[in-house]
Amino acid sequence: MERSNGMKRGIIFFTLCTGIFLANMGFGQSKVFTNSQLWTTYQMNARLAPKWGVWVDLNQRTQGSFIDDQFQQAARVGIIHHFTNQKSVAVGYAYFRHYRPRTGFDEVLPENRIWAQYLKTIQQGNIQFAHRLRAEVREMKRTAEQATPNDAVQTFGRFRYQLQARISLSKKKSKLHPDWLIVSNEIMIHAGESIDRNIFDQNRLSAGYEWQAHKTVFLQAAYMHLLQFQPIPDRWRQSHIIRLTIRHQPDWSKKK
């Protein structure tokens, strides 16, 4: 049993290190643009029936010295099917608004996404591991300098894998765990004919603290390091991000 647990920890450690390595490859020969961002999110994962639920998240993201300029606005909705409390699949739609003042172009690029995901959680002692695999089909308006009358929109895909560890900091065993330490890494890979020479999109490594304010409401503050390959050859964007999240998990399936 101890050997099995050690092997699982080794796999998790290897996955995190792989993400960090992929995110930093090519740094020595590339130009890196660095900025600071603030991401605020409201996220709801509501259970409507024993096997069905809905997902909603609303996002406001700013950049510069965290709040100087608009960066992104996003809204995501979806339907969830729960096989068990530990396994689920979801499909949905998302709408994004990308702002570009940082490049000198005063324009907003809209994006439509269709997404699907598989989520599995594993409990080991006071640690909960979550594996999330998400696929996206993205339709985005091209920038002013890239668009042509017959080619104003680009369509491509992306695969995302996230490994998250939630560590309970509560000393006493109870149904409520008011304090959590959360560490995660997410790797994103491009797919589609419009992708040129680099399929690696970005890596998100984060660590944060979560407090259970209510039976169904969680408040989270985290730091995230984001590294993303840019369409310009040998150019990367590195972002230091503060994430503030309200997670709402009501269970409306229970009869009163």
Buried (B, 14 or more C-beta within 10 A) or exposed (E): EEEEEEEEEEEBEEBBEEBBEBBBBBEEEEEBEEBBBBBBBEBBBBBBEEEBBBBBBBBBBBBBEBEBBBBBBBEBBBEBEBEEEEEBBBBBEBEBBBBBBBEEEEEBBEBBBBBBBBBBBEEEEBBBBBBBBBBBBBEBBBBEEEEEEEEEEBEBBBBBBBBBBBBBEEEEEEEEBEEBBBBBBBBBBBBEEBBEEEBBBBBBBBBBBBEBEEEBEBBBEBEBBBBBBBEEEEEBBBBEBBBBBBBBBBEEBEEE
